Amino acid sequence: MNLQRKLERKNISQKRKEAQKKLAAKVKSIFLPDKCSFCPEPFDRKSKEMSLTWFVMARGDDKVLLCPSCWAKLSVDNPEKA
């Protein structure tokens, strides 16, 4: 195996890990509710999947956290606002 390729893969792997740690730290630092604002579905801040699929609407200091199912319902009811 080529040494240059091995070093390149290691560098890419390190950058990927650093990016994941930064994303996790930013998600933890943002103050968000622990559950969906419209239904009782819990929100896990440590879950990468949830942080990428849930929606946050901010109006001033108020933040509304929406699960994907509630977001879909909101989009159907008000297609011009979603």
Secondary structure, DSSP 8 states (H G I E B T S, - for coil): --HHHHHHHHHHHHHHHHHHHHHHHHHHHS---SB-SSS--B--TT-HHHHHHSEEEEETTEEEEE-HHHHHHHHHH-TTT-
